[in-house]
Amino acid sequence: MPTYLELLAQKRVLDARIEEARAEAAADALAAARAAIAEFGFTPEDLFGKGTKKNGVGAKGAARGTRKPRAAEAGEERAGGETLDLFAPADTAR
């Protein structure tokens, strides 16, 4: 029975062979896809479909990358007067 170190060495060799085979298969698939795109004149919409969003606006109508600040970011306080900011200096006047 092979030792643990021998099995690890075999695994490294096998992992390298797997990665080589994967890279070759990926290159073949990419070449076939490019050939079909060139032959038939496919567009990105043909390949991936039309997006559900237009102009970066999502389902709620807000533009992508924009959001309303949360209470802690806006500096608001809770009902008891405590701030939501954990790193804010402690209020010593109380």
C-alpha positions in Angstrom: 0.0 0.0 0.0 1.4 3.4 -0.9 2.4 5.8 1.9 0.6 9.1 2.5 3.5 11.1 0.9 3.5 8.8 -2.2 -0.3 9.3 -2.5 0.2 13.1 -2.2 2.8 13.0 -5.0 0.4 11.0 -7.2 -2.3 13.5 -6.5 -0.1 16.5 -7.5 0.7 14.7 -10.8 -3.0 13.9 -11.4 -4.1 17.4 -10.5 -1.6 18.8 -13.1 -2.9 16.4 -15.8 -6.5 17.4 -15.0 -5.7 21.1 -15.3 -4.0 20.5 -18.6 -7.0 18.5 -19.9 -9.3 21.2 -18.7 -7.4 24.0 -20.3 -7.3 22.1 -23.6 -11.0 21.4 -23.5 -11.8 25.0 -22.7 -9.6 26.2 -25.6 -11.4 23.8 -27.9 -14.9 25.0 -26.7 -13.9 28.6 -27.0 -12.6 28.0 -30.6 -15.9 26.3 -31.5 -17.9 29.1 -30.0 -15.9 31.8 -31.9 -16.3 29.8 -35.1 -20.1 29.6 -34.7 -20.3 33.3 -33.9 -18.3 34.2 -36.9 -20.1 31.8 -39.2 -23.7 32.8 -38.2 -23.1 36.4 -37.1 -24.5 35.9 -33.6 -24.9 39.0 -31.4 -24.5 39.2 -27.6 -28.3 39.3 -27.4 -28.4 36.0 -29.4 -26.0 34.4 -27.0 -27.1 35.7 -23.7 -30.6 37.0 -24.2 -31.9 40.5 -23.5 -31.2 41.8 -20.0 -34.1 42.4 -17.7 -32.7 45.7 -16.6 -32.6 48.8 -18.7 -30.2 51.8 -18.1 -29.0 50.3 -14.9 -32.4 50.6 -13.2 -33.5 47.6 -11.1 -36.9 46.4 -10.1 -37.3 49.0 -7.3 -36.5 51.9 -9.7 -33.3 52.9 -8.0 -30.3 53.4 -10.3 -27.6 50.8 -9.8 -25.1 51.7 -7.1 -27.3 54.1 -5.3 -29.2 53.4 -2.1 -30.6 55.3 0.8 -28.3 55.5 3.8 -29.2 53.3 6.8 -30.0 54.9 10.1 -26.5 54.3 11.4 -25.0 56.0 8.4 -27.4 59.0 8.7 -26.4 59.5 12.3 -29.9 58.9 13.6 -30.5 57.6 17.1 -32.7 55.0 18.6 -35.7 55.7 20.7 -33.7 55.6 23.9 -31.3 58.2 22.6 -28.4 55.8 21.9 -26.6 56.0 18.6 -26.3 53.1 16.3 -22.7 53.8 15.7 -20.6 51.3 17.7 -17.5 53.4 17.2 -18.9 56.8 18.2 -17.4 58.4 21.3 -19.4 57.7 24.4 -21.7 60.5 25.5 -20.3 61.5 28.9 -23.0 64.2 29.6 -25.6 61.6 30.6 
